[in-house]
Amino acid sequence: MLVWFLFTYSTLLAVSLLRVAATPVGESALPTGFVTAKGTQFELDGKPFAFVGANSYWLPLLTTQADVENTFQSMQAAGVKVLRTWGFNAVNGSELAAAKQSGLTYYQVWNSSQWTLNEGSQGLQRLDNVIETAGKYGIKVILAFTNNWVGYGGMELYINWIAGAGNTHDVFYTDERIIASYQSYVRTIVERYKSSPNIFAWELMNEARCSGDLPSGSFCTPASGAESLLKWYRSQSDFVRSLDPHHMITTGGEGHFFWTNPPTYWFDGQLVSDYNWNGQAGEDFDRNLGLPNIDFATYHLYPQTWYPELDTPGSNFSVGAWGLEWINDHINAGKKANKPIVLEEFGVTGLQNKSEIYPQWVNRALDTRHAGIMPWQFGALHLTESGGDRVIKYADALIDGASPNDGFAIYPNQTVVWDIFTQAAKVQALRSL
């Protein structure tokens, strides 16, 4: 059913200030089955917990229990210990009729500045089932609260419905009405699952930046002096900690740095300051990692996508080598902060590229004792709903029983690539004894 959610920012802020304690998970008694951070690694019930994980935003979008079980069985067989998926799925009111007809999963409906919650069989009951089924297969879940991008109802729905047209992307981090609405939804999700040992961690946002599908304003990045993301990460991690003293919290960020002397490269006759190190994305990875209620750090790795101007035939740019440098910089930051590092998303397109580059990156992550390694994205076969062919949303579809493929998906029948991760999972399992 649909339930109206009204929330007063001043009340929420007061609760946050009264209850928040800037105390990392692990300094109070943990219930059995909850993962915590200890130094640069994770622990589960007093034992090390290192993992290879899976990204699958589409798993809660499946409509049959048989396909959910099939997917988890495949994950378990591959040695996956942690699933990352979206804890959000939102539609505009104008999309509701089509969503109901198509069987689309949705948790929020936006028809005004106040969203409504769908707790029904096409809503949060599907997420309930995914989290419950994950536990059946010994898999824990990272839940992201919203998305920097428009896909499946990210943060720009809050901007459009609350702040209105004409606003920039970064208003999400500073508008008190938007913050109150976001926190209202976060409270809903956290209160629903905070007693579950099947939750690995809460994630504040997938890939927060100053810009998204909307442009950024001029005063957001650390270079501008605004530090909007740092302040938002701090306040939202404090808020989540006030609701849940036991589960870990992370940013979900891509790992952009803000270095005084960032790397540079030549392009089109000009020396370019590198976006991934110069703070222009909005993040300051080192300072974000130092926040007291951020228990571990995430970062993402997509040099093909980030440097299309350099990754061209005849160029001396090396996707593989660039990734190794990115991996090194993040593990070094983790050691300095004495917190775990998770390579949370990474990908290249093309089977040959995957076969050649993934071993380099995965081996480097293993050699440097990354606490978690999570390629984008997990691919499942032999799905049967709608005869194995179903359009979900956008270009996402089940085709011939295969889960959605954005060019990055890794399927069990791609054995050369699949085996890279099953072998890595065995290494991480041995480190968890």
C-alpha positions as CSV (number, residue, x, y, z in Angstrom):
1,M,0.0,0.0,0.0
2,L,1.0,3.6,-0.3
3,V,1.8,5.5,2.9
4,W,2.2,9.3,3.2
5,F,5.5,10.3,4.8
6,L,5.6,13.8,6.3
7,F,8.8,14.9,8.0
8,T,9.8,18.0,9.9
9,Y,13.4,19.0,9.4
10,S,13.8,20.8,12.7
11,T,12.6,17.8,14.6
12,L,14.9,15.5,12.7
13,L,17.9,17.7,13.2
14,A,17.2,17.9,16.9
15,V,17.0,14.1,17.1
16,S,20.2,13.8,15.1
17,L,22.1,16.2,17.4
18,L,20.8,14.5,20.5
19,R,21.4,11.0,19.5
20,V,24.5,11.0,17.3
21,A,27.7,9.8,18.7
22,A,30.8,10.0,16.5
23,T,31.8,6.5,17.4
24,P,32.9,4.0,14.7
25,V,31.3,0.6,14.7
26,G,33.2,-1.8,16.8
27,E,33.5,0.3,20.0
28,S,30.2,-1.0,21.3
29,A,28.9,-4.5,21.7
30,L,27.9,-5.9,18.3
31,P,25.1,-8.4,17.8
32,T,26.1,-11.7,16.3
33,G,26.5,-11.7,12.5
34,F,27.3,-8.0,12.1
35,V,30.5,-7.1,10.2
36,T,32.7,-4.4,11.6
37,A,35.9,-2.6,10.7
38,K,39.2,-3.3,12.6
39,G,42.1,-1.3,11.3
40,T,42.3,-1.8,7.5
41,Q,40.3,-5.0,7.5
42,F,36.8,-6.2,8.3
43,E,35.8,-8.7,11.0
44,L,32.8,-10.9,11.4
45,D,32.2,-12.4,14.9
46,G,35.8,-11.9,15.8
47,K,37.3,-13.4,12.6
48,P,38.7,-11.7,9.5
49,F,36.3,-11.1,6.7
50,A,37.7,-10.4,3.3
51,F,35.5,-10.8,0.3
52,V,34.8,-10.7,-3.4
53,G,31.4,-9.1,-3.9
54,A,28.8,-8.5,-6.6
55,N,27.0,-5.5,-7.9
56,S,23.5,-6.2,-9.0
57,Y,21.1,-3.2,-9.1
58,W,18.6,-5.4,-11.0
59,L,18.2,-8.1,-8.5
60,P,15.3,-6.4,-6.6
61,L,13.7,-5.7,-10.0
62,L,13.1,-9.4,-10.7
63,T,9.5,-10.6,-10.3
64,T,9.8,-14.3,-9.4
65,Q,11.3,-16.0,-6.4
66,A,12.8,-18.7,-8.7
67,D,14.9,-16.1,-10.5
68,V,16.0,-14.4,-7.2
69,E,17.0,-17.9,-5.8
70,N,18.8,-18.7,-9.1
71,T,20.8,-15.5,-8.9
72,F,21.9,-16.0,-5.3
73,Q,22.8,-19.7,-6.0
74,S,25.1,-18.5,-8.8
75,M,26.6,-15.9,-6.5
76,Q,27.2,-18.4,-3.8
77,A,28.8,-20.8,-6.2
78,A,31.2,-18.1,-7.4
79,G,32.3,-17.4,-3.8
80,V,30.5,-14.0,-3.5
81,K,30.1,-12.9,0.1
82,V,28.7,-9.3,-0.3
83,L,26.0,-8.0,-2.7
84,R,25.6,-4.3,-3.4
85,T,22.3,-3.1,-4.7
86,W,20.0,-0.1,-4.7
87,G,18.0,0.7,-1.6
88,F,16.0,3.1,-3.8
89,N,13.7,2.8,-6.7
90,A,11.4,5.7,-7.4
91,V,9.0,6.8,-10.1
92,N,7.1,10.0,-11.0
93,G,3.4,9.8,-10.6
94,S,3.0,10.0,-14.4
95,E,4.9,6.7,-14.6
96,L,2.9,4.9,-12.0
97,A,0.3,3.3,-14.2
98,A,2.9,1.9,-16.6
99,A,5.0,0.7,-13.7
100,K,2.1,-1.3,-12.2
101,Q,1.3,-2.8,-15.6
102,S,4.9,-3.8,-16.4
103,G,5.6,-5.2,-12.9
104,L,8.4,-2.6,-12.3
105,T,9.7,-2.5,-8.7
106,Y,9.2,1.0,-7.1
107,Y,9.6,2.1,-3.5
108,Q,8.8,5.8,-3.8
109,V,6.2,7.8,-5.9
110,W,6.8,11.5,-6.5
111,N,3.7,13.5,-7.3
112,S,4.5,16.6,-5.3
113,S,7.1,17.8,-2.8
114,Q,6.0,14.9,-0.6
115,W,6.8,11.4,-1.9
116,T,4.7,8.4,-1.0
117,L,6.1,5.0,0.1
118,N,5.2,1.7,-1.6
119,E,5.4,-1.1,1.0
120,G,3.4,-3.5,-1.2
121,S,4.2,-6.6,-3.2
122,Q,5.7,-4.5,-6.0
123,G,7.5,-2.3,-3.6
124,L,9.6,-2.8,-0.4
125,Q,8.4,-6.4,0.0
126,R,10.7,-7.2,-3.0
127,L,13.6,-5.6,-1.2
128,D,12.6,-7.4,2.0
129,N,12.8,-10.7,0.0
130,V,16.2,-9.9,-1.5
131,I,17.7,-9.2,1.9
132,E,16.1,-12.2,3.5
133,T,17.2,-14.5,0.7
134,A,20.7,-13.1,0.7
135,G,21.0,-14.4,4.3
136,K,19.9,-17.8,3.2
137,Y,23.0,-18.0,1.0
138,G,25.4,-16.5,3.4
139,I,25.6,-13.2,1.5
140,K,25.5,-9.8,3.1
141,V,24.1,-6.6,1.5
142,I,25.3,-3.1,0.9
143,L,22.3,-0.8,0.4
144,A,22.7,2.6,-1.3
145,F,20.1,5.2,-0.3
146,T,20.0,7.2,-3.5
147,N,21.8,7.8,-6.8
148,N,23.8,10.7,-8.2
149,W,22.4,9.8,-11.6
150,V,18.9,9.8,-12.9
151,G,18.6,6.0,-13.2
152,Y,15.8,4.5,-11.1
153,G,14.9,7.7,-9.4
154,G,18.0,9.3,-8.0
155,M,18.7,12.5,-6.1
156,E,17.5,14.8,-8.9
157,L,13.9,13.7,-8.3
158,Y,14.3,15.4,-4.9
159,I,15.6,18.5,-6.6
160,N,12.9,18.6,-9.3
161,W,10.0,18.1,-6.9
162,I,11.2,20.1,-3.9
163,A,13.5,22.8,-5.1
164,G,12.0,23.1,-8.6
165,A,13.2,23.5,-12.1
166,G,16.2,25.6,-12.8
167,N,18.2,24.5,-9.8
168,T,21.7,23.0,-10.0
169,H,22.6,19.5,-9.0
170,D,24.5,20.5,-5.9
171,V,21.5,22.1,-4.3
172,F,20.7,18.6,-3.0
173,Y,23.5,18.9,-0.5
174,T,22.5,22.2,1.0
175,D,18.7,22.7,0.7
176,E,17.2,21.9,4.1
177,R,13.9,20.7,2.6
178,I,15.7,18.2,0.4
179,I,17.9,17.0,3.2
180,A,14.8,16.5,5.4
181,S,13.1,14.5,2.7
182,Y,16.2,12.4,2.0
183,Q,16.6,11.7,5.7
184,S,13.0,10.7,6.0
185,Y,13.5,8.0,3.4
186,V,16.8,7.0,4.9
187,R,15.1,6.6,8.3
188,T,12.5,4.4,6.6
189,I,15.1,2.0,5.2
190,V,17.4,1.9,8.2
191,E,14.6,1.3,10.7
192,R,13.3,-1.5,8.5
193,Y,16.5,-3.4,8.4
194,K,18.8,-2.2,11.2
195,S,18.3,-5.4,13.2
196,S,19.2,-7.6,10.3
197,P,22.7,-9.3,10.2
198,N,22.2,-9.6,6.5
199,I,23.0,-5.9,6.1
200,F,26.7,-5.3,5.5
201,A,26.7,-1.5,5.4
202,W,24.6,1.6,4.6
203,E,25.8,3.7,1.6
204,L,24.9,7.3,1.6
205,M,24.8,7.7,-2.2
206,N,26.0,6.0,-5.3
207,E,28.8,8.2,-6.8
208,A,28.0,11.6,-5.3
209,R,29.4,14.5,-7.3
210,C,28.8,18.2,-7.5
211,S,27.3,17.6,-11.0
212,G,25.1,14.8,-12.3
213,D,22.6,14.9,-15.1
214,L,22.1,18.5,-14.0
215,P,25.1,20.8,-14.0
216,S,26.8,22.0,-10.8
217,G,26.7,25.4,-9.3
218,S,29.9,27.5,-8.9
219,F,30.2,26.9,-5.1
220,C,30.4,23.2,-4.4
221,T,33.8,21.7,-4.9
222,P,36.6,21.8,-2.3
223,A,38.6,23.9,-4.7
224,S,35.9,26.6,-4.4
225,G,36.1,26.5,-0.7
226,A,32.6,25.1,-0.3
227,E,33.4,21.5,0.7
228,S,29.7,20.6,0.1
229,L,30.2,16.9,-0.2
230,L,32.5,16.6,2.8
231,K,30.0,18.5,5.0
232,W,27.1,16.4,3.6
233,Y,28.9,13.1,4.2
234,R,29.7,14.2,7.7
235,S,26.1,15.2,8.6
236,Q,24.4,12.3,6.9
237,S,26.8,9.7,8.3
238,D,26.2,11.2,11.8
239,F,22.4,11.0,11.1
240,V,22.6,7.3,10.1
241,R,24.7,6.5,13.1
242,S,22.1,8.1,15.3
243,L,19.6,5.6,13.9
244,D,21.8,2.5,13.9
245,P,24.8,2.1,16.2
246,H,25.9,-1.2,14.8
247,H,26.0,-1.4,11.0
248,M,28.8,0.2,9.1
249,I,28.4,3.3,7.0
250,T,30.2,4.3,3.8
251,T,30.0,7.1,1.3
252,G,29.5,5.1,-2.0
253,G,31.8,7.6,-3.7
254,E,34.0,7.1,-6.7
255,G,37.2,8.0,-4.8
256,H,38.1,11.4,-6.3
257,F,41.0,13.1,-4.6
258,F,41.7,16.8,-3.8
259,W,45.4,17.0,-4.0
260,T,47.4,20.3,-3.9
261,N,49.5,19.1,-6.8
262,P,47.3,16.8,-8.9
263,P,48.6,14.8,-11.8
264,T,48.4,16.3,-15.3
265,Y,48.3,15.1,-18.8
266,W,48.7,16.5,-22.3
267,F,45.6,16.7,-24.5
268,D,45.2,18.7,-27.7
269,G,48.4,20.6,-27.1
270,Q,47.4,21.7,-23.5
271,L,48.5,20.5,-20.1
272,V,45.3,19.4,-18.3
273,S,44.9,19.1,-14.5
274,D,43.4,15.6,-13.9
275,Y,39.8,15.8,-12.8
276,N,40.1,12.6,-10.7
277,W,42.8,14.2,-8.4
278,N,42.0,18.0,-8.5
279,G,38.8,18.1,-6.5
280,Q,36.6,19.2,-9.4
281,A,34.2,16.3,-8.9
282,G,33.5,17.5,-5.4
283,E,35.0,14.7,-3.3
284,D,38.1,14.9,-1.1
285,F,38.8,11.2,-0.6
286,D,41.4,11.6,2.2
287,R,39.2,13.9,4.3
288,N,36.1,11.9,3.6
289,L,37.8,8.8,4.9
290,G,38.8,10.6,8.1
291,L,35.2,11.3,9.1
292,P,34.4,9.5,12.4
293,N,31.2,7.8,11.2
294,I,32.6,6.7,7.8
295,D,33.7,3.1,8.7
296,F,35.4,2.3,5.4
297,A,36.1,3.8,2.0
298,T,34.8,2.9,-1.5
299,Y,36.2,3.8,-4.9
300,H,35.3,3.1,-8.5
301,L,37.5,2.5,-11.5
302,Y,36.4,3.3,-15.2
303,P,39.4,4.7,-17.1
304,Q,37.8,3.8,-20.5
305,T,34.8,5.9,-19.6
306,W,36.6,8.7,-17.8
307,Y,39.3,9.3,-20.5
308,P,37.7,8.7,-23.9
309,E,39.9,11.5,-25.4
310,L,43.0,9.5,-24.3
311,D,41.9,5.9,-24.9
312,T,42.2,6.0,-28.7
313,P,44.1,3.8,-31.2
314,G,47.7,4.8,-31.3
315,S,47.6,6.5,-28.0
316,N,50.3,5.8,-25.3
317,F,47.5,5.9,-22.7
318,S,47.2,2.5,-20.9
319,V,43.9,1.7,-19.3
320,G,45.5,-1.1,-17.3
321,A,48.5,0.9,-16.0
322,W,46.2,3.9,-15.1
323,G,44.1,1.5,-13.0
324,L,47.1,0.2,-11.1
325,E,48.1,3.7,-10.1
326,W,44.5,4.5,-9.0
327,I,44.5,1.3,-6.9
328,N,47.8,2.2,-5.3
329,D,46.7,5.7,-4.4
330,H,43.6,4.4,-2.7
331,I,45.1,1.7,-0.7
332,N,47.8,4.1,0.5
333,A,45.1,6.5,1.7
334,G,43.4,3.6,3.5
335,K,46.6,2.7,5.3
336,K,47.1,6.3,6.3
337,A,43.6,6.5,7.8
338,N,43.8,2.9,9.1
339,K,40.5,2.0,7.6
340,P,39.4,-0.7,5.1
341,I,39.3,0.0,1.4
342,V,36.8,-1.6,-1.0
343,L,37.2,-1.4,-4.8
344,E,33.5,-1.2,-5.1
345,E,33.0,-0.9,-8.9
346,F,35.3,-1.3,-11.8
347,G,34.9,-2.3,-15.4
348,V,36.1,-2.3,-19.0
349,T,34.2,-3.2,-22.1
350,G,35.1,-6.0,-24.5
351,L,35.9,-9.6,-23.6
352,Q,39.6,-9.3,-24.6
353,N,40.0,-6.1,-22.5
354,K,38.4,-7.9,-19.5
355,S,40.6,-11.0,-20.0
356,E,43.8,-8.9,-20.1
357,I,43.2,-6.0,-17.7
358,Y,41.1,-7.6,-14.9
359,P,43.9,-10.0,-13.8
360,Q,46.2,-6.9,-13.4
361,W,43.7,-5.0,-11.3
362,V,42.4,-7.9,-9.2
363,N,45.9,-9.2,-8.4
364,R,47.0,-5.7,-7.4
365,A,44.0,-5.4,-5.1
366,L,44.7,-8.8,-3.6
367,D,48.5,-8.0,-3.2
368,T,47.7,-4.7,-1.4
369,R,45.2,-6.4,0.9
370,H,42.0,-4.7,-0.2
371,A,39.2,-5.7,2.2
372,G,36.7,-6.1,-0.7
373,I,36.8,-6.4,-4.5
374,M,33.5,-5.9,-6.4
375,P,33.4,-5.8,-10.2
376,W,30.6,-4.1,-12.1
377,Q,28.5,-6.0,-12.7
378,F,27.3,-9.5,-11.9
379,G,25.6,-11.4,-14.7
380,A,23.1,-14.2,-14.3
381,L,21.9,-16.8,-16.8
382,H,18.8,-19.0,-17.1
383,L,16.4,-16.5,-15.7
384,T,12.8,-17.6,-16.5
385,E,10.3,-14.9,-15.8
386,S,8.4,-13.8,-18.9
387,G,10.0,-16.6,-20.7
388,G,13.4,-15.2,-20.1
389,D,12.7,-12.0,-22.1
390,R,11.4,-8.9,-20.4
391,V,12.0,-5.2,-20.7
392,I,12.5,-3.7,-17.2
393,K,13.2,0.0,-17.8
394,Y,15.3,2.2,-20.0
395,A,17.5,-0.2,-22.0
396,D,17.6,-2.7,-19.2
397,A,16.1,-6.0,-20.1
398,L,16.3,-9.8,-19.7
399,I,17.3,-11.3,-23.0
400,D,17.3,-15.1,-23.6
401,G,17.4,-15.6,-19.8
402,A,20.4,-13.3,-19.2
403,S,20.3,-10.4,-16.8
404,P,20.8,-6.9,-18.1
405,N,24.1,-6.2,-19.8
406,D,25.5,-2.6,-20.1
407,G,28.7,-3.9,-21.7
408,F,30.3,-4.6,-18.3
409,A,28.3,-7.6,-17.2
410,I,30.3,-10.8,-16.4
411,Y,28.5,-14.1,-17.0
412,P,29.3,-17.6,-15.9
413,N,29.8,-18.8,-19.4
414,Q,32.6,-16.3,-19.9
415,T,34.9,-18.7,-18.1
416,V,38.2,-16.9,-18.7
417,V,36.8,-13.7,-17.0
418,W,34.6,-15.5,-14.5
419,D,37.5,-17.6,-13.2
420,I,39.5,-14.4,-12.4
421,F,36.9,-13.6,-9.7
422,T,36.2,-17.1,-8.4
423,Q,39.9,-17.6,-7.9
424,A,40.1,-14.2,-6.1
425,A,37.2,-15.2,-3.9
426,K,39.1,-18.3,-2.8
427,V,42.1,-16.1,-1.8
428,Q,39.8,-13.8,0.2
429,A,38.1,-16.8,1.8
430,L,41.5,-18.1,3.0
431,R,42.2,-14.7,4.5
432,S,38.9,-14.9,6.4
433,L,39.8,-18.0,8.4
